[in-house]
Amino acid sequence: MLATAVGWEVFERTKDPLHLGYTGLARALPVMLLALPGGHVADVFNRRWIIMISQALFAVAAFLLAWWSWASGPIWLVYVLLALMGCLRALNGPARGAFLPLIVPGKDFHNVVTWSTGIFHLSGVAGPLIAGWLIGQTGVAHWVYVGTGCATLVFSLSMLFIRPLTKQTPAGKMTVESMLSGLGFVYRDKPVFGAIVIDCVGVLLGGATALLPMFAEDILKVGPEGLGLLRASTFMGAAMMSLVLAFLPPFKNAGRTFLIAVALWGVAGIAFGLSTSFWVAMVFLFLQGAIDNVSVVIRHILVQARTPDHLRGRVSAVNTMFIEISNELGAFESGIVAKWLGPVLSVVTGGIGTLCVVGIVAATNKPLRELKTMTMPED
């Protein structure tokens, strides 16, 4: 809901795709700077409390966005609030990623990750649709931010009722060397390193999400309701794929499947960029979401299954940092290229770049290419 409303409101006020890129930059820079310390905090302190407190502060930031929207505050203020949310995500993301293995039996982890991503994507369907409908009905975005703040408070309070099955492994004192150990682990584990890098660079080059407000208004001419449908299409595809994967056995050729999925994601992105029909564009965004969820599930299981618990916060921080680089700096990159070449060429050239990255990683990272199964150790 919040991402849809911010994109719509910023573009409505500025009519400049570069400002859509600035929203991504404001969210990404704090995570890039603070993710590694945030990951260490998640290994040293109680992850449940970190999640609960950071989610409550997310709600505060959402209510401040509602005030900014209602008062028609200066455009720079939205970037400050998004940067604040980026700081919170630097704490929340690693703790949340490292918390899941503590509340799920190892034998069920693969299936739980699949259902978890499916539920996330279903919320991703509902959020943009609700945001687009509210904006279309009221002509303003501040009610979307109020709804986001209330939902985030529910998430924070729900953490009070969750009890881990296993205790968190102590990680020792916070030192610079210890903080960087997660980065070292990722670099040494070639399948994990390859999966994180290819996903990061692929989304950095090929992501079209930041430009959807521009496509909705200037190319497809479908307004805020259409923007909600476009954003929801990706999540709907991912949710449907999660449902399929939940009833399938674990991947037997995980590395090869991952590489093929990212390549197909790039192809679907190119097709979306060339679409001039709203319904055709929705189809290719749906396919992008479905294909992307395959790679997301594989990467998530791969990172958690191959990482010891005392490092999970720091390794999750590295994963979070790369995700933010790809999603948010990708939005900035898309905004710049769209400013120079237009939105269509921005998306199409990004998809081509994704295919090139897949080819390079597939040729140079044999451990990832030949990776078979992923198993979660039993406690």
C-alpha positions, 0 to 999 in steps of 0.5 A, a space after each residue: 500500500 505504502 509503496 504504491 501511494 508514494 510512487 503515485 503521489 511523488 509522480 503526481 507532484 513532480 511529473 518527473 521519473 527521476 524523482 521516482 528514482 530518488 524515492 528508491 535512493 532514499 530507501 536504499 542508502 540507509 540500508 547499505 550503510 547500516 545493514 551489516 551493523 543491523 545484522 550483528 545486532 540481530 545475532 547479539 540481541 533478541 531477534 523477536 524484540 528487534 522485530 517488534 520495536 522496529 515494526 512499531 517505529 515503522 508505524 510511526 513513520 507511516 503516520 508521519 507520511 500521512 501527515 505529510 500528505 494531508 498537509 501537502 508538505 515539501 517533497 524533500 520531506 518524503 525522502 527524509 521519512 523514506 530514509 528513516 524507514 530505510 534505517 529501520 529496515 536495516 534492523 528489521 530485515 536481518 532479524 526477521 530473516 534470522 528469526 524464521 529458522 528458530 520457529 520452524 522445524 528443519 524438516 518443514 523449512 522448505 515448505 514453510 518458506 514457500 507458504 511464507 512467500 505466498 502469504 507475502 505476495 498475497 498481501 502484495 496483491 491486496 495492498 496495491 489494489 486497496 491503495 489504488 482504489 482509495 486514491 481513486 475514490 478520495 483523490 488523496 493518499 494520506 488514508 493509505 498511509 494511515 492504513 499502513 501504519 495500523 497494519 504495521 502496528 498489528 504486526 508488531 503486537 503479533 510478535 508478543 505471541 510467538 515463542 521460538 522452538 529453539 534458543 538463539 545461539 549467542 554470537 559474542 561481543 560486537 566488534 568490527 571483525 565480527 560484524 564483517 564475518 557475515 560478508 566473509 561467509 557469503 563470499 566463501 560460499 560460492 552458491 550463496 554468493 552467486 545466488 545473491 549477486 545474480 539476483 541483485 544485479 538482475 533486479 538492479 538492471 531489469 526492475 520496472 516497478 519504480 516506473 509503473 506510475 509513469 507507465 500507468 499514466 503516460 503510456 497505458 493511461 489507466 490512472 491510479 486504479 490501473 496502477 494498483 492493478 499493475 503492481 498487484 499483477 506481479 504479486 498475484 503471479 508470485 502468490 500463484 507460484 507459491 501455491 504451486 511450489 507448496 505442493 511440489 517436493 524440494 528442488 532436485 536441481 536448484 542451481 540450474 532452476 535458479 539460473 533459468 528462472 532469473 533468465 526468464 524473468 528478464 525476458 518477461 521484463 523485456 516483453 512488458 516494456 514493449 507492451 502497449 496494451 494494459 491487459 498484455 502488460 498485466 500478463 507479463 507482470 504476472 509472469 514476472 512475479 511467478 518466475 521471480 518467486 521461484 528464484 526467491 524461494 531458492 535463494 531464501 532457503 539456500 541462504 538460511 540452510 547453509 548458514 550456522 545460527 550464530 551467523 544468520 543475522 549477519 548473513 541475512 544482513 548481507 542478503 538484505 543489503 543486496 536486496 535493497 541495492 537491487 530494488 531501491 538503487 534499481 529504482 534510481 537507475 530506472 529513473 535515470 535511464 527513463 529520464 534520458 531514454 524514456 521508460 520503454 528503453 529503460 525497461 528493455 535494456 535492463 532486461 537485456 542486461 539481466 540476460 547478460 548477467 545470468 550468462 556470465 554467472 552461469 559460466 563462471 560459478 560452477 558450484 551454483 550451476 551444479 547445485 542439486 538439493 538444499 536441506 535445512 539441518 535438524 536441531 
